Amino acid sequence: MSLLWNAAGIAGIAAVVFGVMYNALWNHLTLKPFWNIAISSTLNLIGSMAAVWLFSKEIFELIAPWFPGMWLFSIVLHVIGFYFYVRIDSRKKAEELNKVLK
């Protein structure tokens, strides 16, 4: 039974991180990009580590010393993702404005 609760916990963590936190952070809050990247990287890594802990405490203990490197890698990936997101979003908005002007 505890396996099912752990699976439900992992699903809940993923739902909160990807369904609620990312949506609120990138679409509704008006923070500077630095803070969006820092908050999303930190909460993403905390959620991932919590999911790993629910999956296996032994694996969590094995990867816990690598936490600072994973956080830095997460920040780098979020910066790259933010760069591409902004480019795509600005193109879409430019196309919408061009349609309005025509």
C-alpha positions as CSV (number, residue, x, y, z in Angstrom):
1,M,0.0,0.0,0.0
2,S,2.9,2.4,0.7
3,L,4.1,2.0,-2.9
4,L,0.7,3.4,-4.1
5,W,1.0,6.3,-1.7
6,N,4.5,7.0,-2.9
7,A,3.4,6.9,-6.5
8,A,0.5,9.2,-5.7
9,G,3.0,11.5,-3.9
10,I,5.3,11.6,-6.9
11,A,2.4,12.4,-9.2
12,G,1.3,15.1,-6.9
13,I,4.7,16.7,-6.8
14,A,4.9,16.6,-10.6
15,A,1.4,18.1,-10.9
16,V,2.3,21.0,-8.5
17,V,5.7,21.7,-10.1
18,F,4.7,21.5,-13.7
19,G,1.0,22.2,-13.6
20,V,0.8,25.0,-11.0
21,M,4.2,26.4,-10.3
22,Y,5.5,26.8,-13.8
23,N,2.2,28.2,-15.1
24,A,1.9,30.8,-12.3
25,L,5.6,31.7,-12.4
26,W,5.9,32.2,-16.2
27,N,2.4,33.3,-17.2
28,H,0.9,35.2,-14.3
29,L,3.6,36.6,-12.0
30,T,5.6,39.6,-13.1
31,L,9.0,38.9,-11.6
32,K,12.3,39.6,-13.4
33,P,13.7,36.8,-15.5
34,F,16.5,36.2,-13.0
35,W,14.0,35.5,-10.2
36,N,11.8,33.3,-12.4
37,I,14.8,31.2,-13.4
38,A,16.1,31.0,-9.8
39,I,12.7,30.1,-8.3
40,S,11.8,27.6,-11.0
41,S,15.2,25.9,-10.9
42,T,15.2,25.6,-7.1
43,L,11.6,24.4,-6.8
44,N,12.1,22.0,-9.7
45,L,15.1,20.5,-8.1
46,I,13.5,20.3,-4.7
47,G,10.5,18.5,-6.2
48,S,12.7,16.2,-8.2
49,M,14.7,15.3,-5.1
50,A,11.5,14.7,-3.1
51,A,10.2,12.4,-5.8
52,V,13.5,10.5,-5.8
53,W,13.2,10.2,-2.0
54,L,9.7,8.8,-2.3
55,F,10.9,6.4,-4.9
56,S,14.0,5.1,-3.1
57,K,15.8,6.5,0.0
58,E,19.0,4.7,-1.0
59,I,19.1,6.4,-4.4
60,F,18.4,9.7,-2.7
61,E,21.3,9.2,-0.4
62,L,23.5,8.3,-3.4
63,I,22.7,11.4,-5.4
64,A,22.3,13.9,-2.5
65,P,26.0,15.0,-2.5
66,W,25.5,16.1,-6.2
67,F,22.8,18.6,-5.3
68,P,24.8,21.8,-5.9
69,G,26.0,20.6,-9.3
70,M,22.4,19.6,-10.2
71,W,21.2,23.0,-9.1
72,L,23.7,24.8,-11.3
73,F,22.9,22.5,-14.2
74,S,19.2,23.2,-13.7
75,I,19.9,27.0,-13.8
76,V,21.8,26.6,-17.0
77,L,19.0,24.6,-18.6
78,H,16.4,27.1,-17.4
79,V,18.3,30.0,-18.9
80,I,18.5,28.2,-22.3
81,G,14.8,27.3,-22.1
82,F,13.9,30.9,-21.2
83,Y,15.9,32.2,-24.1
84,F,14.1,30.0,-26.6
85,Y,10.7,30.6,-24.9
86,V,11.2,34.4,-25.2
87,R,12.2,34.2,-28.9
88,I,9.2,32.1,-29.8
89,D,6.8,34.2,-27.7
90,S,8.0,37.4,-29.2
91,R,7.6,36.0,-32.7
92,K,4.0,35.0,-31.9
93,K,3.2,38.4,-30.5
94,A,4.8,40.1,-33.5
95,E,2.7,38.0,-35.9
96,E,-0.5,38.8,-33.9
97,L,0.3,42.6,-34.1
98,N,1.0,42.3,-37.8
99,K,-2.4,40.7,-38.3
100,V,-4.1,43.4,-36.3
101,L,-2.4,46.1,-38.4
102,K,-3.5,44.5,-41.7
